[in-house]
Amino acid sequence: MMDAYLIASILPALLGLWLCGDFLFWVATGTVEEGEVTGFQERKNKGRVLPVIRIERVEEEPFEVKPERIDQISYLLSPAIEKERRSVIVRKGPPARARLFGYLNLIAGLFLLAPCVGLLALHSGQYLFVGQLAYIVIFASILLGSWVLLKMIQKM
């Protein structure tokens, strides 16, 4: 029976690895900038309208980026308004690409990895590790849930 659960947890674990890898790839190849929201795009991501962000550097002229994805949990809870400052990660390259910088992919990837790691520890007989992993997942869920609740109260 344990083997069936372990096999069923492999697909979410692979998705979790991909999300963590995507986060690490963007952090390794991009630079995190902070800019001012100057407008909004026609495109949407995760049900929210994507902003246009103006970045001003000290020795360069200002430029605008159009993020293609949302990775900020706070943006999902309270969308941007004009003149607000938001963090964006910009990757250089032939097509310059940008995302709203946040830890959504990393957190989701770690939560998707947790069941597979826990079942592997349980399968190998390390019960103490399973208890520690369960404690970490519960503690992280409480922290994230209370932060979301505070943002929702602040939005009212």
Helices and strands as residue ranges (DSSP letters): H 2-8, H 10-29, E 30-45, E 48-55, E 63-65, H 73-77, E 85-91, E 97-100, H 104-124, H 127-155
